Amino acid sequence: MADAEETAPSPEEEAEEEAEADRRRLALEKKRERIVWYYLAYFLFGIHIVAFVMIYAVTHAK
């Protein structure tokens, strides 16, 4: 029974581990959110390129 008490983390260690897990989760969330914004930017840029090509095609059609 004494061994089980020695291996159990203290409340301070548990709080520190939980804080570290939160920091890692927030860092990963921030990274993923940045990637989503990049995909949105590329998508919108692509839509504009397609629109300009279509405008060019319509205005130069015979």
DRENLOVO-603874 format. One record per atom (N, C-alpha, C): residue in three letters; atom name; x, y, z; residue number from 0. Coordinates in nm, 4 decimals. Layout:
<atom tordo="ALA" panu="CA" X="X" Y="Y" Z="Z" vodren="NUM"/>
...
***
This chain:
<atom tordo="MET" panu="N" X="0.0828" Y="-0.1191" Z="0.0000" vodren="0"/>
<atom tordo="MET" panu="CA" X="0.0000" Y="0.0000" Z="0.0000" vodren="0"/>
<atom tordo="MET" panu="C" X="0.0870" Y="0.1250" Z="0.0000" vodren="0"/>
<atom tordo="ALA" panu="N" X="0.1994" Y="0.1186" Z="0.0652" vodren="1"/>
<atom tordo="ALA" panu="CA" X="0.2891" Y="0.2341" Z="0.0704" vodren="1"/>
<atom tordo="ALA" panu="C" X="0.3457" Y="0.2626" Z="-0.0683" vodren="1"/>
<atom tordo="ASP" panu="N" X="0.3689" Y="0.1576" Z="-0.1487" vodren="2"/>
<atom tordo="ASP" panu="CA" X="0.4218" Y="0.1781" Z="-0.2832" vodren="2"/>
<atom tordo="ASP" panu="C" X="0.3214" Y="0.2504" Z="-0.3722" vodren="2"/>
<atom tordo="ALA" panu="N" X="0.1948" Y="0.2197" Z="-0.3585" vodren="3"/>
<atom tordo="ALA" panu="CA" X="0.0920" Y="0.2847" Z="-0.4390" vodren="3"/>
<atom tordo="ALA" panu="C" X="0.0848" Y="0.4335" Z="-0.4079" vodren="3"/>
<atom tordo="GLU" panu="N" X="0.1041" Y="0.4691" Z="-0.2832" vodren="4"/>
<atom tordo="GLU" panu="CA" X="0.0993" Y="0.6102" Z="-0.2467" vodren="4"/>
<atom tordo="GLU" panu="C" X="0.2207" Y="0.6840" Z="-0.3001" vodren="4"/>
<atom tordo="GLU" panu="N" X="0.3355" Y="0.6174" Z="-0.3071" vodren="5"/>
<atom tordo="GLU" panu="CA" X="0.4560" Y="0.6824" Z="-0.3573" vodren="5"/>
<atom tordo="GLU" panu="C" X="0.4485" Y="0.7058" Z="-0.5079" vodren="5"/>
<atom tordo="THR" panu="N" X="0.3842" Y="0.6171" Z="-0.5830" vodren="6"/>
<atom tordo="THR" panu="CA" X="0.3780" Y="0.6318" Z="-0.7281" vodren="6"/>
<atom tordo="THR" panu="C" X="0.2661" Y="0.7244" Z="-0.7728" vodren="6"/>
<atom tordo="ALA" panu="N" X="0.1709" Y="0.7520" Z="-0.6874" vodren="7"/>
<atom tordo="ALA" panu="CA" X="0.0611" Y="0.8407" Z="-0.7245" vodren="7"/>
<atom tordo="ALA" panu="C" X="0.1145" Y="0.9838" Z="-0.7346" vodren="7"/>
<atom tordo="PRO" panu="N" X="0.0812" Y="1.0540" Z="-0.8431" vodren="8"/>
<atom tordo="PRO" panu="CA" X="0.1291" Y="1.1922" Z="-0.8569" vodren="8"/>
<atom tordo="PRO" panu="C" X="0.0616" Y="1.2849" Z="-0.7558" vodren="8"/>
<atom tordo="SER" panu="N" X="0.1364" Y="1.3835" Z="-0.7148" vodren="9"/>
<atom tordo="SER" panu="CA" X="0.0820" Y="1.4802" Z="-0.6195" vodren="9"/>
<atom tordo="SER" panu="C" X="-0.0150" Y="1.5730" Z="-0.6930" vodren="9"/>
<atom tordo="PRO" panu="N" X="-0.0987" Y="1.6442" Z="-0.6202" vodren="10"/>
<atom tordo="PRO" panu="CA" X="-0.1914" Y="1.7379" Z="-0.6869" vodren="10"/>
<atom tordo="PRO" panu="C" X="-0.1188" Y="1.8446" Z="-0.7678" vodren="10"/>
<atom tordo="GLU" panu="N" X="-0.0016" Y="1.8867" Z="-0.7207" vodren="11"/>
<atom tordo="GLU" panu="CA" X="0.0744" Y="1.9870" Z="-0.7957" vodren="11"/>
<atom tordo="GLU" panu="C" X="0.1216" Y="1.9299" Z="-0.9296" vodren="11"/>
<atom tordo="GLU" panu="N" X="0.1702" Y="1.8024" Z="-0.9254" vodren="12"/>
<atom tordo="GLU" panu="CA" X="0.2147" Y="1.7393" Z="-1.0500" vodren="12"/>
<atom tordo="GLU" panu="C" X="0.0983" Y="1.7182" Z="-1.1457" vodren="12"/>
<atom tordo="GLU" panu="N" X="-0.0165" Y="1.6790" Z="-1.0926" vodren="13"/>
<atom tordo="GLU" panu="CA" X="-0.1343" Y="1.6610" Z="-1.1783" vodren="13"/>
<atom tordo="GLU" panu="C" X="-0.1749" Y="1.7929" Z="-1.2427" vodren="13"/>
<atom tordo="ALA" panu="N" X="-0.1725" Y="1.9009" Z="-1.1651" vodren="14"/>
<atom tordo="ALA" panu="CA" X="-0.2091" Y="2.0319" Z="-1.2192" vodren="14"/>
<atom tordo="ALA" panu="C" X="-0.1097" Y="2.0751" Z="-1.3261" vodren="14"/>
<atom tordo="GLU" panu="N" X="0.0184" Y="2.0466" Z="-1.3021" vodren="15"/>
<atom tordo="GLU" panu="CA" X="0.1205" Y="2.0841" Z="-1.3997" vodren="15"/>
<atom tordo="GLU" panu="C" X="0.1045" Y="2.0037" Z="-1.5289" vodren="15"/>
<atom tordo="GLU" panu="N" X="0.0778" Y="1.8731" Z="-1.5155" vodren="16"/>
<atom tordo="GLU" panu="CA" X="0.0560" Y="1.7906" Z="-1.6339" vodren="16"/>
<atom tordo="GLU" panu="C" X="-0.0677" Y="1.8351" Z="-1.7106" vodren="16"/>
<atom tordo="GLU" panu="N" X="-0.1721" Y="1.8708" Z="-1.6391" vodren="17"/>
<atom tordo="GLU" panu="CA" X="-0.2951" Y="1.9173" Z="-1.7049" vodren="17"/>
<atom tordo="GLU" panu="C" X="-0.2710" Y="2.0497" Z="-1.7768" vodren="17"/>
<atom tordo="ALA" panu="N" X="-0.1937" Y="2.1383" Z="-1.7148" vodren="18"/>
<atom tordo="ALA" panu="CA" X="-0.1627" Y="2.2665" Z="-1.7787" vodren="18"/>
<atom tordo="ALA" panu="C" X="-0.0795" Y="2.2442" Z="-1.9044" vodren="18"/>
<atom tordo="GLU" panu="N" X="0.0161" Y="2.1517" Z="-1.8966" vodren="19"/>
<atom tordo="GLU" panu="CA" X="0.0989" Y="2.1209" Z="-2.0139" vodren="19"/>
<atom tordo="GLU" panu="C" X="0.0131" Y="2.0615" Z="-2.1252" vodren="19"/>
<atom tordo="ALA" panu="N" X="-0.0800" Y="1.9745" Z="-2.0902" vodren="20"/>
<atom tordo="ALA" panu="CA" X="-0.1698" Y="1.9168" Z="-2.1901" vodren="20"/>
<atom tordo="ALA" panu="C" X="-0.2553" Y="2.0257" Z="-2.2545" vodren="20"/>
<atom tordo="ASP" panu="N" X="-0.3027" Y="2.1205" Z="-2.1754" vodren="21"/>
<atom tordo="ASP" panu="CA" X="-0.3814" Y="2.2315" Z="-2.2298" vodren="21"/>
<atom tordo="ASP" panu="C" X="-0.2983" Y="2.3165" Z="-2.3251" vodren="21"/>
<atom tordo="ARG" panu="N" X="-0.1721" Y="2.3411" Z="-2.2883" vodren="22"/>
<atom tordo="ARG" panu="CA" X="-0.0849" Y="2.4207" Z="-2.3758" vodren="22"/>
<atom tordo="ARG" panu="C" X="-0.0617" Y="2.3486" Z="-2.5085" vodren="22"/>
<atom tordo="ARG" panu="N" X="-0.0389" Y="2.2169" Z="-2.5020" vodren="23"/>
<atom tordo="ARG" panu="CA" X="-0.0186" Y="2.1409" Z="-2.6250" vodren="23"/>
<atom tordo="ARG" panu="C" X="-0.1455" Y="2.1399" Z="-2.7096" vodren="23"/>
<atom tordo="ARG" panu="N" X="-0.2610" Y="2.1248" Z="-2.6454" vodren="24"/>
<atom tordo="ARG" panu="CA" X="-0.3872" Y="2.1226" Z="-2.7187" vodren="24"/>
<atom tordo="ARG" panu="C" X="-0.4133" Y="2.2577" Z="-2.7852" vodren="24"/>
<atom tordo="LEU" panu="N" X="-0.3862" Y="2.3658" Z="-2.7135" vodren="25"/>
<atom tordo="LEU" panu="CA" X="-0.4071" Y="2.4988" Z="-2.7707" vodren="25"/>
<atom tordo="LEU" panu="C" X="-0.3109" Y="2.5253" Z="-2.8863" vodren="25"/>
<atom tordo="ALA" panu="N" X="-0.1864" Y="2.4791" Z="-2.8731" vodren="26"/>
<atom tordo="ALA" panu="CA" X="-0.0903" Y="2.4974" Z="-2.9817" vodren="26"/>
<atom tordo="ALA" panu="C" X="-0.1352" Y="2.4215" Z="-3.1058" vodren="26"/>
<atom tordo="LEU" panu="N" X="-0.1833" Y="2.2985" Z="-3.0873" vodren="27"/>
<atom tordo="LEU" panu="CA" X="-0.2310" Y="2.2194" Z="-3.2002" vodren="27"/>
<atom tordo="LEU" panu="C" X="-0.3551" Y="2.2827" Z="-3.2626" vodren="27"/>
<atom tordo="GLU" panu="N" X="-0.4448" Y="2.3333" Z="-3.1785" vodren="28"/>
<atom tordo="GLU" panu="CA" X="-0.5656" Y="2.3987" Z="-3.2299" vodren="28"/>
<atom tordo="GLU" panu="C" X="-0.5292" Y="2.5231" Z="-3.3094" vodren="28"/>
<atom tordo="LYS" panu="N" X="-0.4324" Y="2.5997" Z="-3.2610" vodren="29"/>
<atom tordo="LYS" panu="CA" X="-0.3895" Y="2.7204" Z="-3.3316" vodren="29"/>
<atom tordo="LYS" panu="C" X="-0.3294" Y="2.6846" Z="-3.4677" vodren="29"/>
<atom tordo="LYS" panu="N" X="-0.2484" Y="2.5778" Z="-3.4696" vodren="30"/>
<atom tordo="LYS" panu="CA" X="-0.1879" Y="2.5341" Z="-3.5949" vodren="30"/>
<atom tordo="LYS" panu="C" X="-0.2941" Y="2.4905" Z="-3.6946" vodren="30"/>
<atom tordo="ARG" panu="N" X="-0.3910" Y="2.4116" Z="-3.6477" vodren="31"/>
<atom tordo="ARG" panu="CA" X="-0.4971" Y="2.3644" Z="-3.7376" vodren="31"/>
<atom tordo="ARG" panu="C" X="-0.5832" Y="2.4793" Z="-3.7872" vodren="31"/>
<atom tordo="GLU" panu="N" X="-0.6102" Y="2.5766" Z="-3.7014" vodren="32"/>
<atom tordo="GLU" panu="CA" X="-0.6904" Y="2.6917" Z="-3.7432" vodren="32"/>
<atom tordo="GLU" panu="C" X="-0.6174" Y="2.7708" Z="-3.8509" vodren="32"/>
<atom tordo="ARG" panu="N" X="-0.4859" Y="2.7854" Z="-3.8373" vodren="33"/>
<atom tordo="ARG" panu="CA" X="-0.4068" Y="2.8554" Z="-3.9377" vodren="33"/>
<atom tordo="ARG" panu="C" X="-0.4144" Y="2.7817" Z="-4.0712" vodren="33"/>
<atom tordo="ILE" panu="N" X="-0.4084" Y="2.6497" Z="-4.0677" vodren="34"/>
<atom tordo="ILE" panu="CA" X="-0.4172" Y="2.5708" Z="-4.1914" vodren="34"/>
<atom tordo="ILE" panu="C" X="-0.5529" Y="2.5904" Z="-4.2579" vodren="34"/>
<atom tordo="VAL" panu="N" X="-0.6592" Y="2.5950" Z="-4.1784" vodren="35"/>
<atom tordo="VAL" panu="CA" X="-0.7934" Y="2.6170" Z="-4.2337" vodren="35"/>
<atom tordo="VAL" panu="C" X="-0.8009" Y="2.7531" Z="-4.3022" vodren="35"/>
<atom tordo="TRP" panu="N" X="-0.7418" Y="2.8556" Z="-4.2425" vodren="36"/>
<atom tordo="TRP" panu="CA" X="-0.7413" Y="2.9881" Z="-4.3045" vodren="36"/>
<atom tordo="TRP" panu="C" X="-0.6639" Y="2.9869" Z="-4.4358" vodren="36"/>
<atom tordo="TYR" panu="N" X="-0.5520" Y="2.9108" Z="-4.4400" vodren="37"/>
<atom tordo="TYR" panu="CA" X="-0.4762" Y="2.9013" Z="-4.5649" vodren="37"/>
<atom tordo="TYR" panu="C" X="-0.5605" Y="2.8358" Z="-4.6743" vodren="37"/>
<atom tordo="TYR" panu="N" X="-0.6292" Y="2.7267" Z="-4.6403" vodren="38"/>
<atom tordo="TYR" panu="CA" X="-0.7163" Y="2.6619" Z="-4.7390" vodren="38"/>
<atom tordo="TYR" panu="C" X="-0.8252" Y="2.7570" Z="-4.7874" vodren="38"/>
<atom tordo="LEU" panu="N" X="-0.8844" Y="2.8325" Z="-4.6964" vodren="39"/>
<atom tordo="LEU" panu="CA" X="-0.9872" Y="2.9286" Z="-4.7363" vodren="39"/>
<atom tordo="LEU" panu="C" X="-0.9301" Y="3.0354" Z="-4.8287" vodren="39"/>
<atom tordo="ALA" panu="N" X="-0.8120" Y="3.0850" Z="-4.7974" vodren="40"/>
<atom tordo="ALA" panu="CA" X="-0.7489" Y="3.1879" Z="-4.8812" vodren="40"/>
<atom tordo="ALA" panu="C" X="-0.7205" Y="3.1347" Z="-5.0213" vodren="40"/>
<atom tordo="TYR" panu="N" X="-0.6633" Y="3.0143" Z="-5.0302" vodren="41"/>
<atom tordo="TYR" panu="CA" X="-0.6365" Y="2.9560" Z="-5.1618" vodren="41"/>
<atom tordo="TYR" panu="C" X="-0.7659" Y="2.9327" Z="-5.2399" vodren="41"/>
<atom tordo="PHE" panu="N" X="-0.8696" Y="2.8868" Z="-5.1724" vodren="42"/>
<atom tordo="PHE" panu="CA" X="-0.9980" Y="2.8635" Z="-5.2374" vodren="42"/>
<atom tordo="PHE" panu="C" X="-1.0541" Y="2.9936" Z="-5.2946" vodren="42"/>
<atom tordo="LEU" panu="N" X="-1.0541" Y="3.0989" Z="-5.2137" vodren="43"/>
<atom tordo="LEU" panu="CA" X="-1.1077" Y="3.2268" Z="-5.2609" vodren="43"/>
<atom tordo="LEU" panu="C" X="-1.0229" Y="3.2842" Z="-5.3742" vodren="43"/>
<atom tordo="PHE" panu="N" X="-0.8917" Y="3.2688" Z="-5.3648" vodren="44"/>
<atom tordo="PHE" panu="CA" X="-0.8034" Y="3.3152" Z="-5.4720" vodren="44"/>
<atom tordo="PHE" panu="C" X="-0.8352" Y="3.2397" Z="-5.6006" vodren="44"/>
<atom tordo="GLY" panu="N" X="-0.8548" Y="3.1096" Z="-5.5901" vodren="45"/>
<atom tordo="GLY" panu="CA" X="-0.8871" Y="3.0291" Z="-5.7076" vodren="45"/>
<atom tordo="GLY" panu="C" X="-1.0185" Y="3.0692" Z="-5.7705" vodren="45"/>
<atom tordo="ILE" panu="N" X="-1.1178" Y="3.0979" Z="-5.6882" vodren="46"/>
<atom tordo="ILE" panu="CA" X="-1.2475" Y="3.1413" Z="-5.7407" vodren="46"/>
<atom tordo="ILE" panu="C" X="-1.2320" Y="3.2706" Z="-5.8206" vodren="46"/>
<atom tordo="HIS" panu="N" X="-1.1500" Y="3.3614" Z="-5.7720" vodren="47"/>
<atom tordo="HIS" panu="CA" X="-1.1309" Y="3.4872" Z="-5.8438" vodren="47"/>
<atom tordo="HIS" panu="C" X="-1.0585" Y="3.4649" Z="-5.9766" vodren="47"/>
<atom tordo="ILE" panu="N" X="-0.9613" Y="3.3767" Z="-5.9778" vodren="48"/>
<atom tordo="ILE" panu="CA" X="-0.8933" Y="3.3466" Z="-6.1049" vodren="48"/>
<atom tordo="ILE" panu="C" X="-0.9928" Y="3.2911" Z="-6.2061" vodren="48"/>
<atom tordo="VAL" panu="N" X="-1.0758" Y="3.1977" Z="-6.1632" vodren="49"/>
<atom tordo="VAL" panu="CA" X="-1.1774" Y="3.1400" Z="-6.2527" vodren="49"/>
<atom tordo="VAL" panu="C" X="-1.2732" Y="3.2486" Z="-6.3001" vodren="49"/>
<atom tordo="ALA" panu="N" X="-1.3146" Y="3.3362" Z="-6.2108" vodren="50"/>
<atom tordo="ALA" panu="CA" X="-1.4071" Y="3.4439" Z="-6.2488" vodren="50"/>
<atom tordo="ALA" panu="C" X="-1.3429" Y="3.5370" Z="-6.3509" vodren="50"/>
<atom tordo="PHE" panu="N" X="-1.2160" Y="3.5729" Z="-6.3316" vodren="51"/>
<atom tordo="PHE" panu="CA" X="-1.1498" Y="3.6622" Z="-6.4286" vodren="51"/>
<atom tordo="PHE" panu="C" X="-1.1349" Y="3.5948" Z="-6.5645" vodren="51"/>
<atom tordo="VAL" panu="N" X="-1.1057" Y="3.4662" Z="-6.5653" vodren="52"/>
<atom tordo="VAL" panu="CA" X="-1.0957" Y="3.3942" Z="-6.6931" vodren="52"/>
<atom tordo="VAL" panu="C" X="-1.2317" Y="3.3899" Z="-6.7613" vodren="52"/>
<atom tordo="MET" panu="N" X="-1.3381" Y="3.3679" Z="-6.6866" vodren="53"/>
<atom tordo="MET" panu="CA" X="-1.4723" Y="3.3657" Z="-6.7454" vodren="53"/>
<atom tordo="MET" panu="C" X="-1.5110" Y="3.5042" Z="-6.7985" vodren="53"/>
<atom tordo="ILE" panu="N" X="-1.4797" Y="3.6090" Z="-6.7244" vodren="54"/>
<atom tordo="ILE" panu="CA" X="-1.5085" Y="3.7448" Z="-6.7724" vodren="54"/>
<atom tordo="ILE" panu="C" X="-1.4324" Y="3.7726" Z="-6.9005" vodren="54"/>
<atom tordo="TYR" panu="N" X="-1.3050" Y="3.7321" Z="-6.9038" vodren="55"/>
<atom tordo="TYR" panu="CA" X="-1.2241" Y="3.7515" Z="-7.0241" vodren="55"/>
<atom tordo="TYR" panu="C" X="-1.2858" Y="3.6755" Z="-7.1422" vodren="55"/>
<atom tordo="ALA" panu="N" X="-1.3287" Y="3.5518" Z="-7.1170" vodren="56"/>
<atom tordo="ALA" panu="CA" X="-1.3859" Y="3.4706" Z="-7.2243" vodren="56"/>
<atom tordo="ALA" panu="C" X="-1.5149" Y="3.5313" Z="-7.2776" vodren="56"/>
<atom tordo="VAL" panu="N" X="-1.5994" Y="3.5803" Z="-7.1870" vodren="57"/>
<atom tordo="VAL" panu="CA" X="-1.7265" Y="3.6395" Z="-7.2312" vodren="57"/>
<atom tordo="VAL" panu="C" X="-1.7046" Y="3.7697" Z="-7.3064" vodren="57"/>
<atom tordo="THR" panu="N" X="-1.6137" Y="3.8525" Z="-7.2598" vodren="58"/>
<atom tordo="THR" panu="CA" X="-1.5939" Y="3.9815" Z="-7.3271" vodren="58"/>
<atom tordo="THR" panu="C" X="-1.5204" Y="3.9670" Z="-7.4610" vodren="58"/>
<atom tordo="HIS" panu="N" X="-1.4476" Y="3.8588" Z="-7.4808" vodren="59"/>
<atom tordo="HIS" panu="CA" X="-1.3757" Y="3.8403" Z="-7.6061" vodren="59"/>
<atom tordo="HIS" panu="C" X="-1.4417" Y="3.7362" Z="-7.6978" vodren="59"/>
<atom tordo="ALA" panu="N" X="-1.5609" Y="3.6938" Z="-7.6652" vodren="60"/>
<atom tordo="ALA" panu="CA" X="-1.6312" Y="3.5976" Z="-7.7505" vodren="60"/>
<atom tordo="ALA" panu="C" X="-1.6835" Y="3.6692" Z="-7.8741" vodren="60"/>
<atom tordo="LYS" panu="N" X="-1.6915" Y="3.5963" Z="-7.9833" vodren="61"/>
<atom tordo="LYS" panu="CA" X="-1.7408" Y="3.6590" Z="-8.1081" vodren="61"/>
<atom tordo="LYS" panu="C" X="-1.8806" Y="3.6176" Z="-8.1381" vodren="61"/>
***
